[in-house]
Amino acid sequence: VAGAGGGPGATPWMYGASWWSPGALEAHHPNPNAPIGTNIAEARLEVFREFHQVICGTNPHLEAHFGCEGPFWARHYTVYHDGHPMCVIYDVFSSRMFEEAE
């Protein structure tokens, strides 16, 4: 996910990974080029997020990815739809994102 402007070469503000339940990816994420949230909003899915962890830490690979030093904030959560787990998401946010928001 890119930062402000979002074009090629833009500084990334976020890193994310997701793991999907069998069949859920095809059913609820029809456009793999769009963010997960966009697919959920366009399908008007009612979802519940159960947060497992909020983490603050550093990592040399993320520093290289973001082009800045940590610490970085991350979150790990499960997304449910109709009471069933749909996917697990892990997001890490660049410290630059918070600097530019001020």
Order of alpha helices (4+ residues) and beta strands (2+ residues): beta-alpha-alpha-beta-alpha-beta-beta-alpha
